[in-house]
Protein backbone atom coordinates (compact mmCIF):
# COMPACT_ATOMS: atom_id res chain seq x y z
CA UNK A 1 0.00 0.00 0.00
CA UNK A 2 2.83 2.40 0.91
CA UNK A 3 4.49 1.56 -2.36
CA UNK A 4 1.34 2.40 -4.32
CA UNK A 5 1.06 5.76 -2.57
CA UNK A 6 4.71 6.46 -3.36
CA UNK A 7 4.27 5.79 -7.08
CA UNK A 8 1.10 7.93 -7.18
CA UNK A 9 2.93 10.85 -5.55
CA UNK A 10 5.88 10.44 -7.93
CA UNK A 11 3.54 10.36 -10.92
CA UNK A 12 1.74 13.54 -9.76
CA UNK A 13 5.07 15.30 -9.15
CA UNK A 14 6.22 14.54 -12.69
CA UNK A 15 2.93 15.83 -14.10
CA UNK A 16 3.17 19.11 -12.18
CA UNK A 17 6.80 19.51 -13.25
CA UNK A 18 5.89 19.13 -16.93
CA UNK A 19 3.13 21.77 -16.56
CA UNK A 20 5.47 24.27 -14.89
CA UNK A 21 8.18 23.65 -17.45
CA UNK A 22 5.75 24.20 -20.35
CA UNK A 23 4.38 27.39 -18.76
CA UNK A 24 7.87 28.85 -18.36
CA UNK A 25 8.59 28.16 -22.03
CA UNK A 26 5.34 29.81 -23.14
CA UNK A 27 6.02 32.89 -21.04
CA UNK A 28 9.49 33.14 -22.52
CA UNK A 29 8.12 32.92 -26.07
CA UNK A 30 5.44 35.55 -25.41
CA UNK A 31 7.99 37.99 -24.05
CA UNK A 32 10.26 37.40 -27.05
CA UNK A 33 7.39 38.17 -29.43
CA UNK A 34 6.70 41.51 -27.81
CA UNK A 35 10.27 42.80 -27.93
CA UNK A 36 11.71 40.69 -30.74
CA UNK A 37 14.76 42.38 -32.23
CA UNK A 38 14.33 45.56 -30.16
CA UNK A 39 17.25 47.07 -28.29
CA UNK A 40 15.53 49.63 -26.07
CA UNK A 41 16.78 52.01 -23.42
CA UNK A 42 14.42 51.32 -20.52
CA UNK A 43 14.23 55.02 -19.61
CA UNK A 44 13.28 56.06 -23.13
CA UNK A 45 10.54 53.54 -23.84
CA UNK A 46 7.08 52.75 -22.63
CA UNK A 47 4.80 49.75 -22.75
CA UNK A 48 1.27 50.30 -23.95
CA UNK A 49 -1.71 48.30 -25.11
CA UNK A 50 -2.69 48.35 -28.78
CA UNK A 51 -6.25 47.41 -29.69
CA UNK A 52 -6.16 45.82 -33.13
CA UNK A 53 -9.50 45.56 -34.95
CA UNK A 54 -9.40 42.72 -37.45
CA UNK A 55 -11.54 42.47 -40.58
CA UNK A 56 -14.66 40.32 -40.57
CA UNK A 57 -14.62 36.67 -41.57
CA UNK A 58 -16.32 37.58 -44.85
CA UNK A 59 -13.56 40.10 -45.58
CA UNK A 60 -10.87 37.48 -44.98
CA UNK A 61 -9.99 37.57 -41.29
CA UNK A 62 -9.05 33.88 -41.24
CA UNK A 63 -6.58 34.40 -44.11
CA UNK A 64 -4.28 36.39 -41.79
CA UNK A 65 -1.24 34.39 -40.71
CA UNK A 66 0.82 37.05 -38.92
CA UNK A 67 1.14 40.78 -38.39
CA UNK A 68 4.10 43.16 -38.60
CA UNK A 69 4.36 46.33 -36.51
CA UNK A 70 6.35 49.33 -37.76
CA UNK A 71 7.01 52.27 -35.42
CA UNK A 72 8.56 55.57 -36.50
CA UNK A 73 10.06 58.07 -34.07
CA UNK A 74 11.52 61.54 -34.41
CA UNK A 75 15.10 60.36 -33.97
CA UNK A 76 14.94 56.63 -34.65
CA UNK A 77 12.88 53.83 -36.13
CA UNK A 78 12.14 50.76 -34.06
CA UNK A 79 13.04 47.35 -35.50
CA UNK A 80 10.03 45.61 -36.99
CA UNK A 81 8.07 43.54 -34.49
CA UNK A 82 6.32 40.46 -35.86
CA UNK A 83 3.56 38.45 -34.21
CA UNK A 84 2.03 35.23 -35.49
CA UNK A 85 -1.72 34.87 -34.97
CA UNK A 86 -2.91 31.47 -33.85
CA UNK A 87 -6.00 29.94 -35.42
CA UNK A 88 -7.98 30.72 -32.26
CA UNK A 89 -6.86 34.35 -31.89
CA UNK A 90 -7.31 34.95 -35.61
CA UNK A 91 -11.04 34.31 -35.24
CA UNK A 92 -11.52 37.09 -32.70
CA UNK A 93 -12.63 40.51 -33.94
CA UNK A 94 -10.47 42.40 -31.43
CA UNK A 95 -6.89 41.72 -30.38
CA UNK A 96 -5.17 43.38 -27.42
CA UNK A 97 -1.41 43.42 -27.93
CA UNK A 98 1.20 44.82 -25.55
CA UNK A 99 3.97 46.63 -27.39
CA UNK A 100 7.09 48.57 -26.40
CA UNK A 101 7.64 51.87 -28.18
CA UNK A 102 10.09 54.78 -27.76
CA UNK A 103 8.82 57.96 -26.14
CA UNK A 104 9.61 59.92 -29.29
CA UNK A 105 7.33 57.68 -31.41
CA UNK A 106 5.00 59.55 -33.75
CA UNK A 107 3.51 56.94 -36.06
CA UNK A 108 2.66 53.23 -36.00
CA UNK A 109 1.72 51.00 -38.91
CA UNK A 110 0.41 47.44 -38.76
CA UNK A 111 0.47 45.05 -41.72
CA UNK A 112 -1.42 41.75 -41.86
CA UNK A 113 0.19 39.06 -44.00
CA UNK A 114 -1.11 35.81 -45.45
CA UNK A 115 0.50 32.36 -45.39
CA UNK A 116 2.64 33.17 -48.42
CA UNK A 117 3.73 36.55 -47.07
CA UNK A 118 1.41 38.66 -49.22
CA UNK A 119 0.06 41.91 -47.78
CA UNK A 120 -3.68 41.53 -47.08
CA UNK A 121 -4.65 44.39 -44.75
CA UNK A 122 -3.03 47.48 -43.32
CA UNK A 123 -3.76 50.02 -40.58
CA UNK A 124 -2.01 53.05 -39.13
CA UNK A 125 -2.26 55.56 -36.32
CA UNK A 126 -0.45 58.49 -34.79
CA UNK A 127 1.04 58.10 -31.30
CA UNK A 128 0.31 60.54 -28.47
CA UNK A 129 2.58 60.87 -25.45
CA UNK A 130 0.88 61.87 -22.21
CA UNK A 131 2.90 62.52 -19.03
CA UNK A 132 5.84 60.35 -20.07
CA UNK A 133 3.42 57.58 -21.02
CA UNK A 134 1.77 56.48 -24.22
CA UNK A 135 -1.98 56.72 -24.68
CA UNK A 136 -3.83 53.58 -25.72
CA UNK A 137 -3.55 52.91 -29.45
CA UNK A 138 -6.48 51.70 -31.55
CA UNK A 139 -5.90 50.51 -35.11
CA UNK A 140 -8.41 49.08 -37.56
CA UNK A 141 -7.06 46.91 -40.35
CA UNK A 142 -8.35 47.90 -43.79
CA UNK A 143 -7.93 46.27 -47.20
CA UNK A 144 -5.07 47.51 -49.35
CA UNK A 145 -7.61 48.43 -52.05
CA UNK A 146 -9.66 51.69 -51.91
CA UNK A 147 -11.96 51.92 -48.90
CA UNK A 148 -14.61 54.49 -47.96
CA UNK A 149 -15.42 54.53 -44.24
CA UNK A 150 -16.79 56.54 -41.32
CA UNK A 151 -14.51 57.54 -38.45
CA UNK A 152 -14.96 58.90 -34.91
CA UNK A 153 -18.69 58.25 -34.72
CA UNK A 154 -19.91 58.60 -31.10
CA UNK A 155 -21.87 55.76 -29.52
CA UNK A 156 -24.44 58.16 -28.07
CA UNK A 157 -25.28 61.87 -28.05
CA UNK A 158 -27.62 63.90 -25.84
CA UNK A 159 -30.64 65.51 -27.45
CA UNK A 160 -29.91 69.04 -28.57
CA UNK A 161 -26.19 68.49 -28.91
CA UNK A 162 -24.14 68.33 -32.11
CA UNK A 163 -21.76 65.66 -33.37
CA UNK A 164 -19.52 65.07 -36.38
CA UNK A 165 -18.77 62.18 -38.71
CA UNK A 166 -15.52 61.95 -40.65
CA UNK A 167 -15.67 60.43 -44.12
CA UNK A 168 -12.34 58.80 -44.87
CA UNK A 169 -11.09 57.54 -48.22
CA UNK A 170 -8.07 55.24 -48.19
CA UNK A 171 -5.72 53.99 -50.91
CA UNK A 172 -7.21 56.03 -53.76
CA UNK A 173 -4.95 56.59 -56.76
CA UNK A 174 -5.30 59.64 -59.03
CA UNK A 175 -8.50 60.89 -57.39
CA UNK A 176 -10.02 63.85 -59.22
CA UNK A 177 -13.70 63.85 -58.22
CA UNK A 178 -15.93 62.13 -55.69
CA UNK A 179 -19.72 62.13 -55.36
CA UNK A 180 -21.90 60.21 -52.93
CA UNK A 181 -25.27 60.20 -51.20
CA UNK A 182 -25.83 59.61 -47.50
CA UNK A 183 -29.05 58.44 -45.87
CA UNK A 184 -29.97 59.44 -42.32
CA UNK A 185 -33.15 59.56 -40.18
CA UNK A 186 -34.23 63.21 -40.45
CA UNK A 187 -36.66 62.66 -37.56
CA UNK A 188 -33.70 62.35 -35.19
CA UNK A 189 -30.84 64.28 -36.79
CA UNK A 190 -30.16 66.92 -39.43
CA UNK A 191 -26.87 67.99 -41.09
CA UNK A 192 -25.95 71.65 -40.83
CA UNK A 193 -22.36 71.91 -42.08
CA UNK A 194 -19.65 70.22 -44.15
CA UNK A 195 -15.90 70.92 -44.05
CA UNK A 196 -12.99 69.68 -46.12
CA UNK A 197 -10.80 67.04 -44.48
CA UNK A 198 -7.05 66.50 -44.51
CA UNK A 199 -7.19 64.35 -47.66
CA UNK A 200 -6.71 67.56 -49.63
CA UNK A 201 -3.78 68.91 -47.57
CA UNK A 202 -1.28 68.09 -50.31
CA UNK A 203 -3.28 70.02 -52.90
CA UNK A 204 -1.28 73.08 -53.99
CA UNK A 205 -4.11 75.50 -53.33
CA UNK A 206 -7.06 74.78 -51.05
CA UNK A 207 -9.20 76.85 -53.40
CA UNK A 208 -8.54 74.26 -56.13
CA UNK A 209 -10.90 71.85 -54.33
CA UNK A 210 -14.62 72.48 -54.80
CA UNK A 211 -17.21 71.19 -52.35
CA UNK A 212 -20.88 71.05 -53.36
CA UNK A 213 -23.73 69.79 -51.18
CA UNK A 214 -27.47 70.16 -50.81
CA UNK A 215 -27.55 69.96 -47.00
CA UNK A 216 -28.90 73.54 -46.74
CA UNK A 217 -31.44 73.30 -49.57
CA UNK A 218 -35.10 72.97 -48.61
CA UNK A 219 -35.82 71.22 -51.91
CA UNK A 220 -33.62 68.19 -51.13
CA UNK A 221 -35.15 64.80 -50.37
CA UNK A 222 -35.81 64.26 -46.63
CA UNK A 223 -33.24 62.01 -45.03
CA UNK A 224 -30.82 62.31 -47.92
CA UNK A 225 -27.57 64.27 -48.21
CA UNK A 226 -25.74 64.60 -51.54
CA UNK A 227 -22.07 65.54 -51.54
CA UNK A 228 -19.60 66.28 -54.32
CA UNK A 229 -15.90 67.07 -54.16
CA UNK A 230 -13.62 67.80 -57.09
CA UNK A 231 -10.20 69.14 -57.84
CA UNK A 232 -9.88 71.87 -60.47
CA UNK A 233 -6.48 70.61 -61.59
CA UNK A 234 -5.51 66.99 -62.40
CA UNK A 235 -3.92 64.99 -59.54
CA UNK A 236 -0.30 63.85 -59.65
CA UNK A 237 -1.12 60.14 -59.77
CA UNK A 238 -0.19 59.30 -56.18
CA UNK A 239 -2.04 56.91 -53.89
CA UNK A 240 -3.68 59.02 -51.17
CA UNK A 241 -5.53 58.46 -47.91
CA UNK A 242 -7.29 60.79 -45.51
CA UNK A 243 -10.52 62.45 -44.47
CA UNK A 244 -12.30 63.83 -47.54
CA UNK A 245 -15.03 65.60 -45.57
CA UNK A 246 -16.37 66.19 -42.05
CA UNK A 247 -20.15 66.40 -41.66
CA UNK A 248 -21.74 68.15 -38.67
CA UNK A 249 -25.15 67.00 -37.44
CA UNK A 250 -27.63 68.42 -34.94
CA UNK A 251 -29.76 66.08 -32.84
CA UNK A 252 -33.53 66.67 -32.66
CA UNK A 253 -35.10 63.92 -30.51
CA UNK A 254 -34.33 60.61 -28.83
CA UNK A 255 -33.94 57.46 -30.89
CA UNK A 256 -31.50 55.34 -32.85
CA UNK A 257 -29.91 57.10 -35.81
CA UNK A 258 -28.52 54.95 -38.63
CA UNK A 259 -26.30 56.74 -41.16
CA UNK A 260 -24.79 55.19 -44.28
CA UNK A 261 -23.36 55.88 -47.71
CA UNK A 262 -25.72 54.51 -50.36
CA UNK A 263 -24.53 52.20 -53.09
CA UNK A 264 -26.39 53.88 -55.93
CA UNK A 265 -25.52 55.67 -59.21
CA UNK A 266 -24.54 58.81 -57.27
CA UNK A 267 -21.56 56.97 -55.81
CA UNK A 268 -18.65 57.79 -58.10
CA UNK A 269 -14.92 58.15 -57.48
CA UNK A 270 -13.19 59.18 -60.66
CA UNK A 271 -9.93 60.14 -62.31
CA UNK A 272 -9.57 63.30 -64.37
CA UNK A 273 -10.58 61.43 -67.55
CA UNK A 274 -13.97 60.57 -66.03
CA UNK A 275 -13.13 56.89 -65.50
CA UNK A 276 -13.42 55.21 -62.08
CA UNK A 277 -10.27 54.99 -60.00
CA UNK A 278 -8.43 51.67 -59.93
CA UNK A 279 -10.21 48.91 -57.98
CA UNK A 280 -13.43 50.92 -57.58
CA UNK A 281 -15.42 47.66 -57.53
CA UNK A 282 -13.48 46.58 -54.45
CA UNK A 283 -14.52 49.81 -52.75
CA UNK A 284 -18.22 49.03 -53.24
CA UNK A 285 -17.76 45.57 -51.76
CA UNK A 286 -16.44 47.16 -48.55
CA UNK A 287 -19.05 49.91 -48.44
CA UNK A 288 -20.53 48.52 -45.21
CA UNK A 289 -17.63 50.29 -43.48
CA UNK A 290 -19.27 53.60 -44.39
CA UNK A 291 -22.21 53.17 -42.06
CA UNK A 292 -22.81 53.94 -38.42
CA UNK A 293 -25.43 53.72 -35.69
CA UNK A 294 -25.68 55.95 -32.62
CA UNK A 295 -28.13 56.46 -29.81
CA UNK A 296 -29.67 59.87 -29.13
CA UNK A 297 -30.82 60.06 -25.55
N, C-alpha and C positions, 0 to 999 in steps of 0.2 A: 504493500500500500504506500509506504514511504517512497519507494522507488517510482511509483506511478506519479505521485505528487511532484517529485523532483523533475521528471521528464516534462510534465505539464508546465511547470514554472520556467524551465529552460526553453521550451517551445514558445511561450508567451514573451519571454525576454527577447528572443531572436526576432519575433514579429514586430515588437515595439522598436527594436534597433533599426530594422529595415525601413519602418515608417519615418523615423527621425532622420535617417540618412537621406532618404528620398526628399524630404521636406527641405533639408539644408541645401541640396542640389538645386531644387526649384527656386528657392530664394536667391541663390547665387546667380542663376540664369536670368531671373527677372531684373535684378539689379544691373547686370551687364547690359541688358536690352536698353534700359533707360539712359545709361551713360556711355554706351558703346562708342569707342573711338574719341571720346571727349576728354581733353586735358584742361580742366577748369581750375581757376583760382577760387577757393572756397569763399573768399571775401567778396568776390566780384560776380558771383552767380546766385541764382535763386531757384528754388524748386516751386513749380506751380502745376495746377491741374488744367489739362486741356480737354474740353468737351468736343469730341469729334462726332459729327452727325453724318452717318452713312446714308447712301442712297437706298431706295426701297428695293425689295426683292425683284420687282418687275423691272426696275432700272438696271439691275445687275449687281446687287450687293454681294451675292454669293460668288461672284467671279473675282472678288478681291482676294489676293493671296497675301500681300504685305503692303505696308505703308512706309514712305520715307518722309522725314521731317527736316526741312531746311530752315535755318535761322540766320538772319542777317543783323549785324550790329553796326554801330557807327565806326568802330575801330577794328572789328574783326568779324569773321564769319565762323560759325560753329561747325565742326565736322558733321556730316550728315548722320542722323540717327535713323535706324531702320528697325521696324517692328513687324514681326510676322503675326498675322491674325489666324487664330485657330478656327476650326469649322464652327465651334460653338459661339465664339465671340463675334465671328463674321455675320452671324444671323441677327445680332442685336442692332437696333436702330441707333443707339447712342453708345459711345465708348468713352470712358474716362481714363485718360492717360497722364501719368505724372512725368513731367519733363524738366530738365535742367537747362536754364538759359542764362546768358550773361545779362548784367544789369543795363548794358548799353544796347540791348536788342531793340530793334525797331519793327521788324517784319518777320513773319513766319509763314511758311508755305508747306502744305502737306500734299503728297502725291500718293495715289492708290494704284498699285500695280497688279497685273494679272499673273497667272502661273508662268507665262513665257516672258515676263518682264515688261510687257507693253503698258503704256500709261492709259488708265481707264477713267480716273476721276482726279480732280484737283480742287484744292481750297486754299485760301489765304486770309491773313488777318494782320492788322497792326498790333503792336505790343505796347501796353501802357504800364509805366512804372509808378507805383504809388507807395511813398514812404519806405524806400529801399526794398520794396517787394513788388511782385508782378501780379497784376490783376488777372482774374480767371479768363482764360482764352476759350472762345467758342468758334469752331470752324465747321462749315457745312461743305461736304464734298459735292462738287458739281461735275457734270460731263465736260469733256474737253471740247465738245461742239458748242455752238451758240445756245445760250440759255437766257430766257426772260423770266425774272422772278421778283417777288416782293421782299423787301427787307424792313426790319425794325417795326413790325406791326405789333401794337400793344395787345395784351390778352383781354384787357377790359378798360373802359373809359367811363367816367361819370357823366351823367346827362348834363348838357350845357357846355361841356369842355370840348376842346379841339384836339385833333391828333393828325399825324402825318404818315403817309406810306411812301417808301422809296421804291421806285421802279428801276431795277438793275438789269443791264444787258451785259452778258459776259461772252468773250471769245468771238466777237463780231469783226470780220475782216472787210475793210473798204466800205464801211457804213456811210451812206449819203443821206438817206431819208428813212424815217420810221413813222408808221401810223398804226393806231390801235384803238379799240373800243373797250371800255370798262363797264361792267354792270355792278350796281350797288342798290341796296334797299333805300329808296328816297324817303320812306316813312321814318327811318331811324337816323339817317345821316345825309349830308349834302356837301359836295365839294365847293370850296370858295376861293381856292388859289392854286396855282401851279408854278413851280420854279425849276430852272435848269439845274441838273445835277453835275457832278464832277466828271462825267464821261467826256464832256466837251472842253475840259481844262486845257487840253493840248491844241485846241483850235487856235489859230493865230489871232483871231479877233472874235470876242464873244458876240459881237454884232453880226457875225457871219453865220450864226445859228438862229433859225426862225422857229418860234413855238406858236402853234395855233391850237385853240381848244374852244369848245362850245359850253364850258362849264358855267359861264355867266350869261348865256342866252336863254331867254324864256321860251323860245320856240323848240328847244331840244327835247328829245324823248325823255320822259320821266325815268329815272333810274339808269340812265345811260350817260357816259362821258366819253366823248371823242377827243383824241389827242394826236397831233401831228408835229414832228420835229424834222427839220431838214437843214443841211449845210447849204451855203450859197456858193461854195467853192468845192471842187472834187477833193475827196480824202486822199491821203498819201499811201494807202494800201496796207497799213499796219493792222494787226489784230489788236482790238481795244476792248477794255472792260471798264465798267463803272456805272454810276447812277445816271440814267438819262433824264429823269424828272422826279420831282418830289411833289406829291399832291396833298393839300391840306383839306381836311374834312371838319365839319361842325356836327356835333351830335344833337339830336332833336328829342328823342324819347327812348325809353328803355326797350331792350330787345336784343336779338342776335343779328349782327350785320355781317353778311357774306359778300365779299368783294372779289372780283376775278376779271382777268383779261379774257375776252371772248375770242374763240377760234372761228372767225368769220371773214368775209372778203375784205373787211377794213384792216385786218392784220397784215401788214406788209413791212418788210425790212429790206431795203434795196440799196444797190450800188448806184453810181452816178449815171449808168447807162439804162437804168430802169429795171434791171434784172435783179432777182432776189440774191441776197448774199449767199456765200457758200454754206451748204448744210442747213438751209432754212427749214427743210422738212424735219430735221432732227429737233429744231427749236420747237416746232408745233407738237412733237411727241412728248416734250417735257413741259408743256404749257401749264400743267397742273401746279407747277411751282409758282406761278403768278396768280395765286388765289389765297385768300385769307379769311379768317372768321374771328370776330371779336365780340365781346359782350358789352353792352351799354347798360349801366345800372344806375 
